[in-house]
Amino acid sequence: MSAIPIMGDGLPQPLLDLLGNGYRVYEWDTSEGSEALATCVGVITYGHPRVDGPLMDRMPHMKIVSNHGVGVDHIDVAAAKARNIPVGNTPGCLDAATADMTMALLLASARNIVTGDAFARGPEFVHYDPSIMIGHEVSTCTLGIVGMGRIGKQVAKRARAFDMPLLYHNRKRDEAAERDYGAQYRSLDDLLRESDFVALNCPLTKDTTGLIGKRELELMKPTATLINMARGPVVVTSDLYEILKAGRIRSAALDVTDPEPLPRDHPLLKLSNLVIAPHLGSAAHKTRRRMIEMTVENLAAGLAGQALPYQVHSN
């Protein structure tokens, strides 16, 4: 029996190993006359390549789009539904790891971990000086969570252990979150005004694109920190740069940017009141292994014409 042709973008070796010899994996190639487009019956998206209606129309045999990750803003789910192509993702398994990273960025920014590490390795650190790099105690500071979904709830759970009062903003109130975590619902504007730390844990949608721009940033306390664990386009990059450069808020901590990655000469990268990571939200061994397993499970189900175990449904 011949191997099943699928297309993927830079799939890692552990994923290829789990696929085994039953698949022939083509590298991502959307050029005119591409053999991959002409023959592949499935697609695995690993590094967020764009999968839209025109691409689907150029793949006459496509049966399934399996996304390695939860966010599917790079996939036109409605276009796939119109063509009877199911889309799968990996919900649930990365919630804890992403919440861990949210708290890691929060703590790193609050306690000057990145600048402190550089200073401790440098030639100027020759004696202990208790007057330098005074940060913020996290305990008792108010955390505002934008997006009280699965990840937001995991962040709330961790923040409670730090005795942080919790505010949250959602499209609608979540009484379970209020009961379980003591979180208080706020409008977005009020959350921004009242929070010492603002954590973005919402999905990227048309409603959340550009959600945090100059007007919203100017509502924040001058001592506040913005943490983006959502997607880069949730924040207007140019506005964030201007606000940070002017010292209008204390700091920002980003796991995602727009564009991603930022150009190496981008002025945001030169600011000292910014902590930035290269999209590490789900980058934990156990989490990534489960994501790979779920990606392959969705792929196999879609190719067999079965219901996907983790299917994305368009609104």
Backbone torsions as a table, in degrees:
resi	resn	phi	psi	omega
1	MET	NA	131.9	-177.0
2	SER	-74.5	154.4	-179.7
3	ALA	-69.0	146.4	-179.2
4	ILE	-79.1	125.1	-178.3
5	PRO	-81.4	125.2	174.9
6	ILE	-134.0	160.3	-179.9
7	MET	-116.5	137.2	178.2
8	GLY	-145.1	156.8	-177.2
9	ASP	-107.0	98.0	176.4
10	GLY	61.9	44.8	-176.3
11	LEU	-63.6	137.2	-178.2
12	PRO	-73.5	159.9	-176.1
13	GLN	-59.7	-40.8	178.6
14	PRO	-59.3	-35.1	178.2
15	LEU	-70.8	-42.1	177.5
16	LEU	-62.4	-38.2	179.2
17	ASP	-63.6	-40.4	-179.2
18	LEU	-70.1	-34.7	175.4
19	LEU	-61.9	-39.4	178.0
20	GLY	74.8	-163.1	-174.4
21	ASN	-83.0	-2.7	-177.6
22	GLY	-78.1	-5.9	-178.2
23	TYR	-124.4	144.7	167.6
24	ARG	-105.5	116.2	-174.8
25	VAL	-98.4	118.0	174.3
26	TYR	-91.5	138.9	171.8
27	GLU	-68.3	155.9	-176.4
28	TRP	-60.1	118.6	-178.5
29	ASP	-148.0	106.0	-179.0
30	THR	-108.0	18.7	-179.6
31	SER	-72.8	159.6	-179.8
32	GLU	-60.4	131.2	180.0
33	GLY	79.7	12.3	-178.4
34	SER	-61.5	131.1	176.2
35	GLU	-64.1	-35.3	179.8
36	ALA	-61.2	-45.7	-179.9
37	LEU	-63.6	-37.2	-174.9
38	ALA	-74.2	-27.7	-170.7
39	THR	-115.9	-25.6	-170.3
40	CYS	-70.8	140.6	-179.5
41	VAL	-105.1	-8.8	179.3
42	GLY	-147.7	158.0	179.8
43	VAL	-130.8	133.8	168.9
44	ILE	-111.4	121.8	176.7
45	THR	-99.9	119.5	-176.3
46	TYR	-109.2	-46.0	-177.2
47	GLY	-109.1	29.3	175.4
48	HIS	67.8	42.0	171.5
49	PRO	-69.1	152.5	-178.0
50	ARG	-75.7	127.5	175.7
51	VAL	-123.8	103.8	-177.1
52	ASP	-122.0	-178.9	-177.7
53	GLY	-57.3	-47.7	178.8
54	PRO	-58.4	-36.9	177.3
55	LEU	-67.4	-42.4	178.4
56	MET	-60.0	-38.1	-179.6
57	ASP	-68.2	-22.6	177.8
58	ARG	-87.9	-1.2	178.4
59	MET	-118.9	82.5	-171.1
60	PRO	-64.4	-17.7	-177.2
61	HIS	-105.7	6.1	-175.4
62	MET	-64.5	129.8	179.1
63	LYS	-116.2	-18.4	-170.8
64	ILE	-159.8	139.9	168.4
65	VAL	-116.6	115.6	-179.1
66	SER	-110.9	116.1	-175.8
67	ASN	-97.9	129.2	174.7
68	HIS	-84.4	92.3	-176.3
69	GLY	138.2	172.9	-179.3
70	VAL	-91.2	-48.6	-176.6
71	GLY	-64.8	130.2	-178.9
72	VAL	-123.9	30.5	179.4
73	ASP	-67.4	-15.3	177.5
74	HIS	-90.3	-0.6	-179.8
75	ILE	-118.3	131.1	176.6
76	ASP	-83.0	91.3	-175.1
77	VAL	-66.1	-37.2	179.0
78	ALA	-64.5	-40.5	178.2
79	ALA	-64.7	-38.6	177.8
80	ALA	-64.4	-42.7	179.3
81	LYS	-61.5	-40.8	-179.9
82	ALA	-63.5	-23.1	-179.6
83	ARG	-104.2	10.1	179.5
84	ASN	59.5	36.1	176.5
85	ILE	-108.5	112.5	179.9
86	PRO	-72.2	149.4	177.9
87	VAL	-119.6	129.0	178.8
88	GLY	-115.3	152.7	174.4
89	ASN	-139.2	-164.9	-172.5
90	THR	-128.1	65.0	-175.3
91	PRO	-72.5	152.3	171.3
92	GLY	88.5	-43.5	-170.7
93	CYS	-72.3	-20.2	-177.2
94	LEU	-106.6	6.3	-176.6
95	ASP	-60.3	-48.3	-176.3
96	ALA	-66.0	-43.9	-178.8
97	ALA	-64.0	-39.6	179.5
98	THR	-69.6	-37.1	175.6
99	ALA	-66.2	-39.0	175.4
100	ASP	-57.4	-43.7	-178.1
101	MET	-68.4	-34.5	175.1
102	THR	-58.5	-46.9	-179.9
103	MET	-70.1	-33.5	177.8
104	ALA	-62.6	-44.6	178.3
105	LEU	-66.3	-40.5	178.3
106	LEU	-59.0	-48.6	-178.3
107	LEU	-68.8	-39.6	-179.8
108	ALA	-61.3	-41.7	179.5
109	SER	-71.7	-44.2	-176.4
110	ALA	-63.0	-36.8	-172.7
111	ARG	-111.3	17.6	172.9
112	ASN	56.8	40.0	-175.1
113	ILE	-65.0	-42.9	-175.6
114	VAL	-70.1	-49.7	178.6
115	THR	-66.6	-34.0	177.7
116	GLY	-65.8	-40.1	177.7
117	ASP	-61.7	-46.1	179.7
118	ALA	-62.7	-40.9	-179.3
119	PHE	-67.1	-42.3	-178.5
120	ALA	-64.6	-25.6	178.3
121	ARG	-88.5	-13.3	-171.8
122	GLY	-90.0	173.7	-175.2
123	PRO	-73.0	-16.2	-176.0
124	GLU	-81.4	-17.1	-178.3
125	PHE	-85.5	90.8	-178.6
126	VAL	-117.1	-9.4	173.3
127	HIS	-157.6	156.0	-179.2
128	TYR	-73.8	128.7	179.1
129	ASP	-126.1	105.9	-176.3
130	PRO	-71.1	-1.6	-177.0
131	SER	-95.8	-1.5	-174.9
132	ILE	-101.4	156.5	172.5
133	MET	50.7	49.2	177.8
134	ILE	-75.6	119.2	-178.1
135	GLY	-103.2	-156.9	-178.4
136	HIS	-111.4	134.6	167.2
137	GLU	-68.5	133.9	-179.6
138	VAL	-79.8	-37.6	-179.7
139	SER	-57.4	134.6	179.7
140	THR	75.6	-6.5	173.1
141	CYS	-75.9	146.1	-177.5
142	THR	-83.5	128.5	176.4
143	LEU	-106.2	125.0	173.8
144	GLY	-103.8	123.2	-178.1
145	ILE	-106.0	120.0	176.8
146	VAL	-98.7	103.2	-175.9
147	GLY	108.5	84.2	-179.1
148	MET	-93.4	60.2	173.7
149	GLY	-93.7	-151.9	-177.9
150	ARG	-61.2	-45.6	-179.2
151	ILE	-70.0	-43.1	178.8
152	GLY	-57.2	-38.5	178.6
153	LYS	-67.5	-36.9	176.9
154	GLN	-66.7	-36.5	175.1
155	VAL	-64.1	-44.6	179.2
156	ALA	-59.5	-41.6	178.5
157	LYS	-59.2	-42.8	179.5
158	ARG	-71.3	-40.0	-177.9
159	ALA	-65.1	-31.3	177.8
160	ARG	-61.5	-34.4	178.7
161	ALA	-67.2	-18.8	176.3
162	PHE	-96.6	10.4	180.0
163	ASP	57.1	39.3	179.6
164	MET	-93.5	122.8	169.4
165	PRO	-59.2	140.4	-172.3
166	LEU	-117.4	131.7	168.7
167	LEU	-118.0	154.8	176.0
168	TYR	-147.6	155.3	174.1
169	HIS	-131.3	131.3	178.6
170	ASN	-137.0	171.4	171.3
171	ARG	-61.9	-32.4	175.6
172	LYS	-145.2	160.7	-176.9
173	ARG	-65.4	150.2	179.2
174	ASP	-122.8	95.9	-175.8
175	GLU	-65.3	-30.1	178.0
176	ALA	-65.1	-41.7	178.2
177	ALA	-65.0	-37.5	178.6
178	GLU	-66.2	-39.6	-179.6
179	ARG	-73.8	-45.0	-172.4
180	ASP	-78.8	-31.6	-173.4
181	TYR	-121.2	0.3	-179.5
182	GLY	68.3	20.9	-179.2
183	ALA	-76.6	143.6	179.2
184	GLN	-110.8	133.0	-178.9
185	TYR	-74.8	139.4	175.6
186	ARG	-139.1	153.2	165.1
187	SER	-63.4	160.5	-179.2
188	LEU	-59.8	-43.5	-178.5
189	ASP	-61.8	-44.2	-179.3
190	ASP	-68.3	-36.8	176.6
191	LEU	-60.9	-44.1	-179.3
192	LEU	-63.9	-39.1	-178.6
193	ARG	-68.1	-34.7	-169.2
194	GLU	-96.4	-17.3	-170.7
195	SER	-88.0	144.8	170.9
196	ASP	-86.2	-31.1	174.8
197	PHE	-131.1	134.3	177.2
198	VAL	-116.9	117.3	-179.0
199	ALA	-106.5	121.1	176.8
200	LEU	-91.4	112.9	-179.4
201	ASN	-129.4	29.2	-177.1
202	CYS	-95.9	157.8	174.2
203	PRO	-74.2	160.8	174.8
204	LEU	-87.0	117.5	176.9
205	THR	-134.6	178.8	176.6
206	LYS	-63.7	-27.9	-179.9
207	ASP	-79.4	-27.3	-178.5
208	THR	-98.5	-8.5	175.2
209	THR	-65.1	123.9	-177.4
210	GLY	70.9	21.2	-177.5
211	LEU	-60.0	-38.0	-178.4
212	ILE	-111.5	103.4	177.5
213	GLY	-123.0	-160.3	-175.0
214	LYS	-58.5	-46.5	-178.4
215	ARG	-59.1	-44.0	-178.4
216	GLU	-69.2	-42.2	-180.0
217	LEU	-63.2	-35.3	179.9
218	GLU	-72.2	-15.0	174.7
219	LEU	-76.8	-21.0	-175.0
220	MET	-73.3	155.9	175.7
221	LYS	-62.5	147.7	176.1
222	PRO	-64.4	-17.4	178.9
223	THR	-96.9	5.4	-171.6
224	ALA	-88.2	162.0	178.4
225	THR	-125.4	135.8	175.1
226	LEU	-100.7	129.9	178.7
227	ILE	-119.0	121.7	179.8
228	ASN	-111.4	105.6	173.3
229	MET	-112.7	13.7	-176.9
230	ALA	-90.0	-100.3	173.3
231	ARG	-140.8	152.8	-176.7
232	GLY	-54.5	-46.6	-176.0
233	PRO	-67.6	-5.6	173.7
234	VAL	-64.0	-28.0	179.9
235	VAL	-111.4	136.4	175.2
236	VAL	-78.0	108.9	-171.2
237	THR	-58.3	-46.4	-177.6
238	SER	-63.4	-36.3	178.6
239	ASP	-69.6	-40.2	178.5
240	LEU	-62.5	-41.9	178.3
241	TYR	-59.1	-47.3	-177.9
242	GLU	-63.6	-40.3	-179.6
243	ILE	-67.3	-42.3	179.3
244	LEU	-69.0	-42.9	-179.5
245	LYS	-60.2	-37.9	-179.5
246	ALA	-80.7	-5.7	-178.1
247	GLY	70.1	25.4	-177.6
248	ARG	-71.6	-29.7	166.5
249	ILE	-124.3	160.8	-174.5
250	ARG	-63.8	-47.5	-172.4
251	SER	-166.8	172.6	172.1
252	ALA	-138.7	152.0	177.4
253	ALA	-134.8	118.3	-170.3
254	LEU	-122.2	134.0	168.7
255	ASP	-103.3	-13.9	-177.8
256	VAL	-137.2	152.2	-178.6
257	THR	-140.8	169.2	174.5
258	ASP	-134.8	110.9	0.5
259	PRO	-75.4	171.7	179.2
260	GLU	-128.7	119.3	-4.1
261	PRO	-76.0	164.4	173.6
262	LEU	-67.2	148.8	171.6
263	PRO	-54.8	144.7	-173.4
264	ARG	-64.0	-17.5	177.9
265	ASP	-103.8	15.8	-178.2
266	HIS	-65.7	134.5	-176.6
267	PRO	-63.1	-25.0	178.6
268	LEU	-58.9	-33.6	-176.9
269	LEU	-70.8	-13.4	-178.8
270	LYS	-92.3	-5.8	-176.0
271	LEU	-80.9	137.1	-179.2
272	SER	-82.6	-16.0	-179.8
273	ASN	-96.8	31.7	177.3
274	LEU	-129.6	132.5	168.6
275	VAL	-109.9	131.0	-176.0
276	ILE	-136.9	139.1	178.5
277	ALA	-126.3	156.1	-174.9
278	PRO	-87.8	57.7	176.8
279	HIS	58.6	65.1	-175.3
280	LEU	-104.8	12.3	-173.2
281	GLY	-50.0	-46.3	-178.0
282	SER	-102.4	10.3	-172.1
283	ALA	-80.7	70.8	174.4
284	ALA	-134.7	143.0	-169.9
285	HIS	-54.7	-53.3	-176.5
286	LYS	-63.5	-40.7	-179.4
287	THR	-63.8	-49.3	-178.0
288	ARG	-64.4	-34.7	177.7
289	ARG	-63.4	-43.8	179.7
290	ARG	-67.5	-36.1	177.0
291	MET	-61.0	-42.1	178.1
292	ILE	-62.1	-45.0	-179.8
293	GLU	-60.9	-44.0	-179.3
294	MET	-67.6	-36.3	177.4
295	THR	-61.1	-44.5	-179.8
296	VAL	-71.3	-36.2	177.5
297	GLU	-61.7	-44.1	177.5
298	ASN	-63.5	-43.5	-179.7
299	LEU	-59.5	-49.1	-177.4
300	ALA	-62.3	-41.5	-180.0
301	ALA	-64.8	-44.2	-179.3
302	GLY	-63.5	-39.5	179.9
303	LEU	-70.0	-27.1	178.6
304	ALA	-87.0	0.7	-178.9
305	GLY	74.3	20.0	-179.1
306	GLN	-99.8	163.8	176.3
307	ALA	-64.1	136.1	179.2
308	LEU	-71.2	137.3	177.3
309	PRO	-66.3	-25.7	-178.5
310	TYR	-136.4	75.2	-173.3
311	GLN	-94.8	143.4	174.6
312	VAL	-92.8	132.5	178.6
313	HIS	-113.1	131.3	178.3
314	SER	-74.9	152.5	179.4
315	ASN	-74.1	NA	NA
